[in-house]
Amino acid sequence: MSEQNFDIVVLGGGSGGYAAALRASQLGFSVAMIEKDKVGGTCLHRGCIPTKALLHSAEVADVSRESAKYGINTDFHGVDIAAVTAYREGIVSSKYKGLEGLVKARGITTILGEGRLTSPTTVQVGDDTIVGKKIVLATGSYSRTLPGLEIGGRVITSEQALTLDFVPQKVVILGGGVIGVEFASVWKSFGADVTIVEALPHLVPNEDEAISKQFERAFRKRGIAFNLGTRFSGVTQDENGVVVSLEDGKTFEGELLLVAVGRGPSTQGLGFEEAGVTVDRGFVITNDRLETSVPGVYAVGDIVPGLQLAHRGFQQGIFVAEEIAGLNPQVVEDVNIPKVTYSDPEVASVGLTEAKAAEKYGADEISSYDYNLAGNGKSHIIGTTGSVKVVRVNDGPVIGIHMIGARVGELIGEGQLIVNWEAYPEDVASLIHAHPTQNEALGEAHLALAGKPLHAI
């Protein structure tokens, strides 16, 4: 048994945990980071990075099939899943090595093993007691399922979906949120027959309704089937496949059922409640400065109620390190954190949807403009359709930006600056957007809202 002392002990080495550790060490604190698996967490090893690699392979498959319309003759010989896997694993492994090197270079002590909070200042890892003046809880999330829906056999989560060594011929996806539609997009591009089952009335239901409707049209055009507005009731499986049934009696068959109903907080059995930390339905409750009910114990990332996004975890990790250092960092509300869905088409948004804006300010106090990408030169060149929708307070700032189309995720950087800096459309209208870029579509939408549309009608 040994005892080690640090200024800050971080429990979990995912996006939130390692960002807190890196920033804390930069600020001169001694830091221990406890991780039971691999530093980088879900995002690097089982989430954002490997899924985006798959999506890029999927895009290459689609471009290969359609290359003739761009005057390039190629033959599409199918998907070599072993080579796709090697490409995906190569990216993850390279990023992992880079991250390990960075953590080491900053002098952070990484402790491998499962940690358990044993008091407001101690974490137990095996026989060792790790003592910290401040503790940061960053234990992340796991793939959730529905009550009574067992994962196993042909019923899988995104973790197993990532590592499949074959392309399913026919697959049913439970959940039309980000994870569900991204896998639907990949499998369709790889040649599978895909059906999505979503209990809410729309796919990507957290987005602006106008965006969701365009998204559904795009998926319909791609031949991705979906059933909306009816809840799942059960699944049976045998050696040939699965049969999924809904509450209205409809059934769908497939080789596999991917359960993509969101992620739950990984907090069970880690001693949080026993140490006095308030936990509600598995989530750690904090104040707006991310401090838990126990002074000196903070929480970041997916275990804190709200958006479950890697970049929110990063931001919160940095925030907590700066908060502990007394730098009084600025809170970024969840609504103003950019969100991207990396399917084909992509969806990117930040700020309030039109419906939420009307609820908050009153329908007469806001206005919006929807700029169609059909008018954008670069979008036409790369063969995408879609739109950029901007919502403003009348005579006031831009409070929401919502985009759909290939590569729009790359435009959200400017979008989140506009919303977070409370820019007026008039401010953005006088800025120059390079031609021909898709970025001009953002400029055009703001020109239109500022009352001086150039290429917009």
N, C-alpha and C positions, 0 to 999 in steps of 0.2 A: 504494500500500500504506500502510495506517495501522494504528496500534495504539491500542486504547482500554483503559483500566484501570478495574476495578470491584471492589467487595468480593465480590459474588456474581454469577456468570453462570449463568443458567438456560437450558438447551437444550430448547426446546419451550414453547409457550404454551397448552397445553390445561389441563384441570382442575387437575392436579398442579402444572404449571409456573407458571400465573398465581397460584395460591394461595400458592406459595412466594415469588414475586416480591412480591405485595401484603404478605404478613406481614413479609418481610425489610425492605421499605422502611419499614414501620410501626415496625420495631425500629431504624431509623436507618442501615441499610446502603445503600450505593450499588448499584443493581441493573441488570443488562442482561438482557433476555429476548429470545431468538432464536427466531423462528417463520417457517417457510417458507410457511405458508398464511395462515390467519386466527386471531387470538387467540380462544380459546374452544375450539379443537380439535374432536375428534370429537363430544363430548357436545353442544356447542351447535349445531354446523353439520350433523352427519350422524348424530347418535345420540339421546341422551335427549330433548332438547327437541323436535326435529321429529317424532320417533315419537310422543311423548305428545300432540302437537297432532293428529296423525292419529287417535290412539285417542279423542280427545275428539270429533272429527267423527264417528267410528264410533258412539260412544255416543249422539250426537244423532240419528243415523240410526235406531238401534234404538228410542230413545224416541219418535221421530216415528211409526214403524210401529206401536208398541204403545200410543200415547197414549189410545186409546179406553178401555182398562181403568182409566185414571185419570180418566175422565169428560171428557176433552178430545178434541174431534174435529179431527183434522188430516188432510191428504192428503199421502202421501209420493210425491214426484215423482222420486225417484232421486238419484244422487250427481253433483254438478257438480264434476268433478275439478279443473278450472281454478280454481274458487272455493276448493276445499279447499287447493290449492297456494298460492293468494294468502294465505289465512288462516295457513297454516303458515309461509310465508316472511316474513310480516309479524311474526310472533312472534319468529322467529330474528333478523331484522334489528334489531328493537327491543332485544332482549337484547344483541346484538353492539355496538350503539351505546353502550348503557349501560356495558358492560364496557370498551370502548375509552376512554370518558371517565374511568372509575375508574382505569385503569392510568396514563393521562396525568396525572390529578390527583395521583397518588401519586409522581410524578416518576420513574417507571420508564422507562429507555431501551429502546424496542422496536426490535429490529434485524430487518428483513425479509430472509429468505434462508435457505438450507439451511446449517446449521452442522455442523462436523465436529470432533470432539475430537482435538487434535493433541498434547496433553501433559496432565499432571494439573492444569495451570493455564491452558491456552489452548484457545480454540475458534476455528477458522478459518471465516469467512463470506466467500466470494469472495476478494477480495484483502486483506480486513481481518482482523487478528488481535485477538480480544477476550480480554483477560486478566482472570482472576478469582482472588482469594485462595481462594475456594471455588467448586466447580462443582456444579450440580444437573442431573442427566440426567432429562428428562421427555418423552421422544420418543413416548410413546403406543403405539397398536396399530392394526392393520389387519384387515379381514375375511379370515379364514383360509379355505382350502379343503382338500379331502382330496387326498392324493397321486394324481396322474393325472386329477383332475377339473378341467378347464379352465373358467375363467370367461370368458364371451363369448356373444354372440348371445342365445339364450333362457335361458341359464344365468347367473343374476345373484346379486349379494350385496345386503345391506341398503342399501348406498349407492345402487344403481340402483333398488331397490324403492321407495325414498323418492321418487324423482323421476319415477316412471312417470306418463305423461299419460293413462292409461286404467286402468280396473278390469279385471283379467284375469277371464275367465269361469271358468277352471279352472286351479288352480295347485297344484304339488307343493312342499312345503317340506322340505328336508333338515335335520333338527335340531329337537328338541322342547324345547330350553332356552328361556331368556328371549326372545331375539330371534325365534326361530321361532314361539313361541306368540303373541307380540305381533302380528306380521304376520298370522298366521292369524286372530287375533281381528278385526283391521281389515278384512281382505279379506272375511271371512264377513259382517260387518256391512254392507259395501258391496255384497254380493250375489254374491260369488264362491263357487265350489265348491272347497273346500280339503281337501287330504290332507297330513298330516304323517308323515314317516318318521323314526323315532328308533331307533337301535341298542340303546339301554339299555332296561330293562324298563318304564320309566315316562316320562311327560311331566314337565316340570320336575323332572328326576331328582335335583337337588341339595337338594330340599326334603324335609321329613319325609314318610315314605311315606303316612301317613294323608291328608296334604294333597294329595299327587300323585294319589291314588285319587279324592278328591273332585273334583279338577281335571279328571280324565279323564271322570268322570260328567257334569260341567257342559259340557265340550266336546262329548261325545256328544249331550247334550240339545240343544245348539245346532246339531247337524248337521255338526260338523267331524270329518272322518274322520282316523284315525291308525293307523299300523302300528308296533308296538313290538317290540323284541327281535331284529330282524334287520338285518344291516348292508347298506349300499348297495353295489352292485357296478358300476354304470355308468349312463351316460345317452347317448342319441342324440337329435339334434335335426334338424328340417328346417324349411321355411318355415311349416308349420302348427302345430308344437309340439314337445314333448319326450316321450320315453319313458324313464322311470326304472326300472331293474331292481335287484332285491335279490339277495342271495346264495342265497336259497331259490327263485329263479326267478320270484317275483312281479313284475309290472310295473304301473306307474301312468302314466297319461297326463295331460298338462296343456299349457297355453299356455306356461307358464314353470316353471323350477325355481329356487326361492330357496335358495341355499346358506347355512345359518345354523348352522355348526358351530363357532362361537366366534371369538375374535380372537387374532391372533398379535402378539408384541412387535415394534415397529418399531426395530430396532437394527442392521440389516445395513448395512455400508459406512459407518458413522459414526465409525470410528476408535476405538471403545471398547476392543477387545481389544489393538490396537497400543499404546494408552496404558497397558496393564497391568490394565484392568478385567476381572474374571472374569465370563464370560458362559456360561450353560448353556442349550443349545437356544434361543438367542436372548434368553433372559431375563437380566437383570442381577442377579447375586447380591449381596445386602447382608447386614450383620449386623442385629440387631434394632433398631439405631438408624438404619437405612437408609443407613449408610456402606458404600461399595463396598470392594473389596480395595485400592483406592488411597486412602490417607488424604486427606481434604479433598474427595473426589468422592463425591457422594451420588446416590441414584436414588429416584424416586417414581412412583406410578401404575401403569399397565398393564404397564410393562416389568419391574416387580418381581413375582416369582411370587406368586400368590394371587388373591383376588377382583378381577375387572376391573370396578370401579364408579367412577363419577365422584366420589362423595362420599368414597370411600377415597382417591382421588387428592388431593382437597382437603385431607383430614385429614393425609395424609402430607406435602403441601407445607408446610402450617402447621408440622407437627412438625419438619421439617428446618430451616426458618428459625429456629425456637426453639432447636433443638439447636445450631445454629451460634452462636447468641447466648448459649449457656451456660445456658439456662433449664431444662434437664433435663425436657422434656415427657414426659407419660405415654404409654406404648405402648398402643394399642388392638389387641388380637388380631383377626385376620380373622373369627374365628367370632362375635365380638361386634359386628360391623358390620352394620347393618340392610340387608336385601335386599328389593326390591319387584319383582314382575312385574306390569306394568300392563295385562294383558289383561282380558277380561270372562269369568270373575271375576278379581279381583286376588288376588295372593298376597303376603303380607308376613311376614318372619321375622327373628329374631335369636337368636343363641345355638345351643345344641346341639339336634339332632333327638333324638327319644326313643331311636333306635338308637345314636347316637353317645354319648348320655348313659349308656346301659346299658353300653356298651363301656368308658367312662372310669371310672364309679363302681361298676358292678355292677348287674345288673337289680333286685336286691332293695333297693338303696340309693336308688332314685329312684321317684317317682310322677308321674302326669300326670293332667290333667283336660281333657276336650274339651267346651267349651260350645257348644251348637248355636245359631246365630243365629236359629233359628225362635222362640226365646224372647225375642228382642230387638225392642222396639217400633219403633225407627227402621229397622231392617233390613226389617221387615215393610212399613213405609210405603213405602220406596224399592224394594221388590220384590226383595230379594236373599236368597239362602240361603247357608249356609257355616258356618264354625265358628272358634272361638278355642281353641287348644290350648296349655296351659301345662305345662312340665316342671320339676320341682323335685328337689332333693336332699332326702331325708326328714329332717325337723327342720333343714333348711338352706335355702339361697337358691334363687331361681328361676334356672334355667340355660338355659331356652329358651322362646321364645314363637313360635307358628306360626299364621298366620291365613289364611283364604280367604273371599272374598265381595266384593261391590262396595265400593269406597272403603276397604278395610282398610289400604291403604298409608298413609292419614292417621292410623292408630292406632299406627304403629310407633314414633313418637317416644316415647310413654310406655313402650312395650315395651322400647326400647333403654336407657332410663333404669333400668327395673326390673332388667334383666339386668346392665348395667354397674355399677350401684350395689349389686349383690348383695343386693337386697331379698328378704325372706322374704314368702311369700304373706300371712302374718299382718300384715306392715307395710302391704301394699297394700290388704288387706281393710278396714282402718279408714279409708282415704281415701274421699272422696265423689266419685262419678262422676255428672255431670249427666244428668238425665232429660228427655226421651228422646234418648239419643245411642247410636251404635254403640259408643262408648267404654265404656258400661256393661257390654258383653259381656266386656271385659277385667277389669273389676271383679268381675263374677259368677264368672268362671273362678278368680280369686284367692280369692274368698270360699269357693268350693267346695273348693279345695285347702287352705284354712286350716281346713276342717272346719265351716264355718257357711254352707252354701249357702242363698241366699235364694230366687231364682227357679229355681234349678237342681235337678234331681232327683238 
